[in-house]
Amino acid sequence: MNKAAPVRERRRINVQEVGIYGAAILIFAIFGILNNNFLTPGNLRDIAVAASINAIIGLGVTFVIITGGIDLSVGSIASVVGIISATLMTANGVSPFLALIIGIAAGLACGVVNGLLITRLKLPPFIATLGTMSIFQGLAYVTTDGKPVYNIPQEFILMLNSYIGGVPVMVVIVAVVGILCWLVLRRTVFGENVIAVGGSEETAWLSGIRVNRVKVMVYALSGGLAGLAGLILVARINAAQTEGGSPYLLTAIAAAVIGGANLMGGEGRIAGTLVGALILGALTNGLVLLNVPSFYEQIVTGSVVVIAVALDQGAKGWPILKRGTGPGTPVAGEPALAEAETK
Amino acid sequence: MSRTILRSSAVVAAAVFAVGLAGCSATPDGPAAGGSSEGSANITSLVQADGVTPYDDVLKSLGAPTVPADATVCYVTRTLSNEYWSFVADGVEKRAKELGMKSQIFAVNDESSITEQLDKAKSALNQNCSILLASPISATGLDSVFSEALAKGVPVAVLNDAKGTLPGVVYSGPDSLTTGESAADFISEKLPNGGDVAMVEGDPGSSNALNRGQGFKNGLEKHTNLKLVASQTANWDQTKAQDIATAMLTANPDIKAFYVQNDGMAFGVATAIERAGKTGQILLVGTDGIPQAKKEIQNGNLTATVSQKPGVEGAAGVDAGLWLLAGKQVPAWIEVPAFVIDSENVSQYATGMP
């Protein structure tokens, strides 16, 4: 049993990866053919910058989705963290670096609140984070009376939104965060526990994993990354807007799902989420270059989300069509369980 | 073995995100880099820092602008589901057509799409715009693109909302403080004996909401017999405005007049007044002057609206860009003043918007 499982999983994931990368390459190729400016280095850089905030929030959401949960509060966390840090810098004279640290810590704290509501009060993640989405947004309004914060110090903007030899700092941040997330998910016991919890909470608990602790940490990670994204957002628009983070909720979940995260839990890919964010960035950019009216753009973007996920399902052999049979059945819990047993 | 390959490929993918896509560019142009090149200095020096001049006067003194060959004007607007921005866009397109130049419009999904607007403005600038017009959602949100445009020698004008502070950027639009103040003046004229008034505000983060609200309060200071008994935000939302107005009327039955910061919300307030059975007894003043507002004025549901001139704002932006391209001096603020439309003059503005 233990010998057979990894073989199956290996094949499945390999095909999946091709599914999403294939879709990405196809989209880039189509836009490249339709518009001469699309594949220029400057434009590709703009796409990477445009995808950065989404990518960072999406990475945190990916962890949450792998555990079978959802975090609807990420947009509000990004907003409130931006407001708090910007207020600290402009009204209280806190140094940009300290404001950055406090901001990420505030995001983590918001995430811990989510985690505790879900594990201690046994609230379903959807309900708990629906509530905190509103609470954190309200905190953002209350902090500044709904007003935006301007006059962000230059050093703060340079720290997160400058270019080193033509490379945007925020894209470097995404790469570093992406690699760290990948290492955490695939190379640490915590990562294995995350996947195990998503595969089957009961099995994970029976095999000695502290499920509640894993969950709190996952929501903290999601909150912390949303906080980081909120700070980058401030640096991008030279201001903290009380609702600045709200558009990122659905797009970050979309990035994770396009990248192969399964809302039923147990599955999710770091590289997939990054590619998902890039696809969404490329769509916005490409449709602008083609001068597609913004109303049609929504239809195209929605369709691509559906098609990308369908392709992914296709690559997996439409597991939903053969529920519970054959190699398409999710087996994500198994490797972690096997290791937990051998410990 | 193939697990390892898989792992490395994921790392490579992450690295590609950083290096492959982003690192191959040769032109660093971060937000701090703008404003130093020659093009920027040229355009910026032509914009008279503290000048405020009505559009008609500027047009009279500078004359109709000339169009260089192959010029394109790009307008980065907000959401076209708010018809106000469609009227501004129409104004830009119409003026461009009159003068024989190309125009392109770039819109975003909704009023919170701040970074989407930024990304689209960047893409637009890469599309060979000769003039960049924009209505930023957040006052400073597009500053980095504006700096980049000015550095390339592309004139920049902000239309209607969010007058920024970046030197070299022309602003075309009304003074929102005056807009709010004229609403207070109008109410005072209609209520010589004074009374309780209420205000329904737009999104608290929007500069239009802040300035219209401040202007209205400034106006009330002149008319001491008018008392502001309630003021709340409905986030530019008609349904929310109806709920808020209903609650306000319950709490303060003596309210004699409402000032509402846009027409859409004013329709919600009109419904609330109707439900309370007080249509015609309470003054209701909206803002913007969209076509439906004029119909409601004719129907007696709305008393007046402080109308802006989106089409003129768009045209003034096009002209400002062309004057700058021709090396002419342009005031930093081309004023397109708002004016009150009520039952007396509504027939003159029956369709569209000026």
Contacts between the chains, C-beta under 8 A, distances in Angstrom:
chain1	res1	chain2	res2	distance
A	6	B	3	7.7
A	10	B	2	5.8
A	10	B	3	6.0
A	10	B	6	7.5
A	13	B	6	6.5
A	14	B	2	6.8
A	14	B	6	6.5
A	17	B	6	7.1
A	17	B	9	7.2
A	21	B	13	7.8
A	37	B	126	5.6
A	37	B	127	6.8
A	40	B	126	7.8
A	41	B	24	4.5
A	41	B	25	4.3
A	41	B	26	7.3
A	42	B	25	5.4
A	42	B	27	6.5
A	42	B	126	6.8
A	43	B	123	7.4
A	43	B	126	5.9
A	44	B	21	4.7
A	44	B	22	7.3
A	44	B	24	7.5
A	44	B	25	7.9
A	45	B	21	6.6
A	45	B	22	4.8
A	45	B	24	7.9
A	45	B	25	4.7
A	46	B	119	6.9
A	46	B	122	5.2
A	46	B	123	6.6
A	46	B	126	7.3
A	47	B	21	7.0
A	48	B	17	6.6
A	48	B	18	7.8
A	48	B	21	4.5
A	48	B	22	4.6
A	49	B	22	7.6
A	49	B	119	7.7
A	50	B	115	7.4
A	50	B	119	4.1
A	50	B	122	7.9
A	53	B	115	6.5
A	55	B	17	7.6
A	141	B	204	7.0
A	145	B	204	6.9
A	146	B	203	7.7
A	146	B	204	2.6
A	146	B	205	5.9
A	146	B	233	6.8
A	147	B	204	6.2
A	147	B	205	6.3
A	147	B	210	7.0
A	148	B	138	6.4
A	148	B	139	7.3
A	148	B	205	4.9
A	150	B	139	6.8
A	150	B	140	6.0
A	154	B	32	6.9
A	157	B	31	6.1
A	157	B	32	7.3
A	158	B	30	7.8
A	158	B	32	6.0
A	161	B	30	6.7
A	161	B	31	6.1
A	161	B	144	7.9
A	162	B	30	4.4
A	162	B	31	7.4
A	162	B	32	6.2
A	163	B	28	4.0
A	163	B	29	7.1
A	163	B	30	4.3
A	163	B	33	7.6
A	164	B	28	8.0
A	165	B	23	7.8
A	165	B	28	7.0
A	166	B	22	7.8
A	166	B	23	6.7
A	166	B	24	7.9
A	166	B	25	4.4
A	166	B	26	5.9
A	166	B	27	6.7
A	166	B	28	4.9
A	167	B	18	7.1
A	167	B	19	7.5
A	167	B	22	5.2
A	167	B	23	4.8
A	167	B	25	7.9
A	168	B	22	5.8
A	168	B	30	7.6
A	171	B	17	6.9
A	171	B	18	5.3
A	171	B	21	7.6
A	171	B	22	4.4
A	172	B	18	5.6
A	174	B	17	6.1
A	174	B	18	6.9
A	175	B	14	5.5
A	175	B	15	6.3
A	175	B	17	5.6
A	175	B	18	3.4
A	175	B	19	7.7
A	178	B	14	4.0
A	178	B	17	6.6
A	179	B	11	6.3
A	179	B	14	5.2
A	179	B	15	7.7
A	182	B	10	5.6
A	182	B	11	6.7
A	182	B	14	6.5
A	186	B	7	6.4
A	186	B	10	7.7
A	233	B	114	8.0
A	233	B	115	6.6
A	236	B	115	6.0
A	236	B	118	6.5
A	236	B	144	7.8
A	237	B	114	5.5
A	237	B	115	6.7
A	237	B	118	6.4
A	237	B	138	5.4
A	237	B	140	6.4
A	237	B	141	4.2
A	238	B	31	7.1
A	238	B	140	4.0
A	238	B	141	7.3
A	238	B	143	5.5
A	238	B	144	7.5
A	239	B	138	5.4
A	239	B	139	6.8
A	239	B	140	4.7
A	239	B	141	6.8
A	241	B	114	6.0
A	241	B	138	5.3
A	241	B	205	5.5
A	242	B	204	7.1
A	242	B	205	5.0
A	243	B	112	4.9
A	243	B	203	7.8
A	243	B	205	6.5
A	244	B	112	7.6
A	244	B	114	5.8
A	244	B	115	7.9
A	244	B	138	7.7
A	246	B	112	5.1
A	247	B	109	7.6
A	247	B	110	7.6
A	247	B	112	5.4
A	247	B	113	5.4
A	247	B	114	7.7
A	247	B	115	7.5
A	247	B	116	6.7
A	269	B	10	7.4
A	270	B	10	6.4
A	270	B	14	7.2
A	271	B	9	7.6
A	271	B	10	4.1
A	271	B	13	4.1
A	271	B	14	6.1
A	274	B	13	6.6
A	274	B	14	6.2
A	274	B	17	5.3
A	275	B	13	6.8
A	278	B	17	6.9
A	278	B	21	7.7
A	281	B	119	7.5
A	284	B	116	6.5
A	284	B	119	6.0
A	284	B	120	7.0
A	284	B	123	8.0
A	285	B	119	6.6
A	285	B	123	5.2
A	288	B	106	6.0
A	288	B	119	7.9
A	288	B	120	5.0
A	288	B	123	4.1
A	288	B	124	6.6
A	288	B	127	8.0
A	289	B	123	5.8
A	289	B	126	7.5
A	289	B	127	6.5
A	291	B	104	6.1
A	291	B	127	8.0
A	293	B	80	8.0
A	293	B	107	7.2
A	294	B	79	7.5
A	294	B	80	6.5
A	294	B	106	7.5
A	294	B	107	3.9
A	294	B	108	6.2
A	294	B	109	6.5
A	295	B	80	7.2
A	295	B	81	8.0
A	297	B	109	7.9
A	298	B	109	6.4
